[in-house]
Amino acid sequence: MADVRIAVISDIHGNTIALDAVLADARSQGVDQYWFLGDHVAIGPEPVAVLDRIAALRDARHIRGNTDRYVVTGEGPPPSLDAVRANPALIPTYTLIAASFAWTRGYVTARGWFEWLEKLPLDIRLTAPDGTRVLAVHASPGTDDGEGVHPGRASSEIGALITGADADLVLVGHTHEPMVRRVDDVLVVNAGSVSNPRAPDLRACYVVLESTLAGTRVQHRRVAYDHDAFTETVRRSRHPAREFILGFQRGEHMCRAPHRDQPALTPGESIRPRAASR
């Protein structure tokens, strides 16, 4: 197998301004493949423009996130309808979420992208040139939803999520919180998010995965983009959840405090999975 250099990109959330900045940075890093780990369109102002860009890339693979599934199935995050019936105070939240996903569903359906989203797979697998078994998912192996992987979780909790993954390196997104954690013999890497960032760092984040016969390594990349331009795009879109989206741009959604199991990492540090014993 030839050497590979892959941009691992997650949680674009309809933000072409951040996406374009990430793609430009990825090109500067000499990537030859792109993996998109889901949450492409919902909770953002330009769902179709994002799909136009990522589907046009050569050597790109795409999987679904929970919000992509919500768009095509009509499901949604909490609160459930039963919870709303039990607590009518939840009606405004429930209504806003329903309007947000209906807005996105209308866009992707009208522009012919519904079936593309509907057919997205759950994961990507690769055996790297050095034999490292790589699994990429949105939230955790076997699911696109749930609490997912983030620095605030104990290693035992993360270990329970990846049991049976049959991989040396597991790549995830979903929580918008970049992370590297070695759990037993598995390296677990959260790629962070392109959009809807969690403070304190509001830049877009993605991962470069590089593998040769000599070894495999992963490195987080942080990319600045024009937050003012994105804010204006959100306002002009009249998105039903625009104030929720702009809350991320204002730094109102914080990363969770790291668990004591989370090692301190140098920004941009390259991390290698342990050599596979096969």
Solvent accessible surface area in square Angstrom, and as a share of the most:
residue,aa,sasa,rsa
1,M,128,0.57
2,A,80,0.62
3,D,85,0.44
4,V,10,0.06
5,R,46,0.17
6,I,0,0.00
7,A,0,0.00
8,V,0,0.00
9,I,0,0.00
10,S,1,0.01
11,D,0,0.00
12,I,1,0.00
13,H,4,0.02
14,G,0,0.00
15,N,0,0.00
16,T,8,0.04
17,I,47,0.24
18,A,0,0.00
19,L,0,0.00
20,D,57,0.29
21,A,23,0.18
22,V,0,0.00
23,L,10,0.05
24,A,51,0.39
25,D,25,0.13
26,A,0,0.00
27,R,144,0.52
28,S,81,0.53
29,Q,44,0.19
30,G,49,0.47
31,V,19,0.11
32,D,70,0.36
33,Q,44,0.20
34,Y,18,0.07
35,W,0,0.00
36,F,1,0.00
37,L,0,0.00
38,G,0,0.00
39,D,4,0.02
40,H,1,0.00
41,V,0,0.00
42,A,0,0.00
43,I,29,0.15
44,G,0,0.00
45,P,8,0.05
46,E,55,0.24
47,P,1,0.01
48,V,7,0.04
49,A,28,0.21
50,V,0,0.00
51,L,0,0.00
52,D,61,0.32
53,R,88,0.32
54,I,0,0.00
55,A,40,0.31
56,A,82,0.64
57,L,42,0.21
58,R,204,0.74
59,D,90,0.47
60,A,24,0.19
61,R,105,0.38
62,H,29,0.13
63,I,0,0.00
64,R,70,0.25
65,G,0,0.00
66,N,14,0.07
67,T,8,0.04
68,D,1,0.00
69,R,47,0.17
70,Y,9,0.04
71,V,0,0.00
72,V,26,0.15
73,T,76,0.44
74,G,52,0.50
75,E,85,0.38
76,G,40,0.38
77,P,42,0.26
78,P,115,0.72
79,P,18,0.11
80,S,65,0.42
81,L,82,0.41
82,D,98,0.51
83,A,37,0.29
84,V,12,0.07
85,R,161,0.59
86,A,88,0.68
87,N,68,0.35
88,P,85,0.53
89,A,81,0.62
90,L,53,0.27
91,I,90,0.45
92,P,94,0.59
93,T,64,0.37
94,Y,74,0.28
95,T,77,0.45
96,L,76,0.38
97,I,39,0.20
98,A,54,0.42
99,A,40,0.31
100,S,6,0.04
101,F,11,0.04
102,A,50,0.39
103,W,46,0.16
104,T,0,0.00
105,R,67,0.25
106,G,41,0.40
107,Y,99,0.38
108,V,0,0.00
109,T,74,0.43
110,A,87,0.67
111,R,145,0.53
112,G,56,0.53
113,W,42,0.15
114,F,42,0.18
115,E,94,0.42
116,W,67,0.23
117,L,4,0.02
118,E,99,0.45
119,K,159,0.67
120,L,13,0.06
121,P,71,0.45
122,L,45,0.23
123,D,54,0.28
124,I,3,0.02
125,R,116,0.42
126,L,31,0.15
127,T,80,0.47
128,A,3,0.03
129,P,16,0.10
130,D,53,0.27
131,G,24,0.23
132,T,4,0.02
133,R,73,0.27
134,V,1,0.01
135,L,3,0.01
136,A,0,0.00
137,V,1,0.00
138,H,0,0.00
139,A,0,0.00
140,S,4,0.03
141,P,28,0.18
142,G,60,0.58
143,T,51,0.30
144,D,4,0.02
145,D,43,0.22
146,G,48,0.46
147,E,97,0.43
148,G,3,0.03
149,V,0,0.00
150,H,6,0.03
151,P,18,0.11
152,G,23,0.22
153,R,30,0.11
154,A,17,0.13
155,S,27,0.18
156,S,87,0.56
157,E,76,0.34
158,I,0,0.00
159,G,16,0.15
160,A,74,0.57
161,L,53,0.26
162,I,12,0.06
163,T,110,0.64
164,G,74,0.71
165,A,5,0.04
166,D,95,0.49
167,A,5,0.04
168,D,11,0.06
169,L,0,0.00
170,V,0,0.00
171,L,0,0.00
172,V,0,0.00
173,G,0,0.00
174,H,29,0.13
175,T,8,0.05
176,H,22,0.10
177,E,1,0.00
178,P,34,0.21
179,M,4,0.02
180,V,8,0.05
181,R,4,0.02
182,R,81,0.30
183,V,10,0.06
184,D,122,0.63
185,D,100,0.52
186,V,26,0.15
187,L,2,0.01
188,V,0,0.00
189,V,0,0.00
190,N,0,0.00
191,A,0,0.00
192,G,0,0.00
193,S,4,0.03
194,V,0,0.00
195,S,0,0.00
196,N,2,0.01
197,P,4,0.02
198,R,65,0.24
199,A,8,0.06
200,P,112,0.71
201,D,38,0.20
202,L,44,0.22
203,R,101,0.37
204,A,1,0.00
205,C,1,0.01
206,Y,0,0.00
207,V,0,0.00
208,V,5,0.03
209,L,1,0.00
210,E,43,0.19
211,S,0,0.00
212,T,40,0.23
213,L,139,0.69
214,A,103,0.80
215,G,15,0.15
216,T,4,0.02
217,R,82,0.30
218,V,2,0.01
219,Q,44,0.20
220,H,29,0.13
221,R,63,0.23
222,R,79,0.29
223,V,16,0.09
224,A,73,0.56
225,Y,23,0.09
226,D,79,0.41
227,H,49,0.22
228,D,118,0.61
229,A,38,0.30
230,F,1,0.01
231,T,35,0.20
232,E,86,0.39
233,T,14,0.08
234,V,0,0.00
235,R,116,0.42
236,R,150,0.55
237,S,26,0.17
238,R,183,0.67
239,H,0,0.00
240,P,44,0.28
241,A,6,0.05
242,R,93,0.34
243,E,93,0.42
244,F,89,0.37
245,I,0,0.00
246,L,2,0.01
247,G,1,0.01
248,F,14,0.06
249,Q,17,0.08
250,R,122,0.44
251,G,19,0.18
252,E,105,0.47
253,H,44,0.20
254,M,112,0.50
255,C,42,0.25
256,R,95,0.35
257,A,85,0.66
258,P,92,0.58
259,H,43,0.19
260,R,218,0.79
261,D,56,0.29
262,Q,31,0.14
263,P,65,0.41
264,A,107,0.83
265,L,68,0.34
266,T,91,0.53
267,P,127,0.80
268,G,34,0.32
269,E,72,0.32
270,S,41,0.27
271,I,21,0.11
272,R,135,0.49
273,P,14,0.09
274,R,131,0.48
275,A,102,0.79
276,A,33,0.26
277,S,114,0.74
278,R,160,0.58
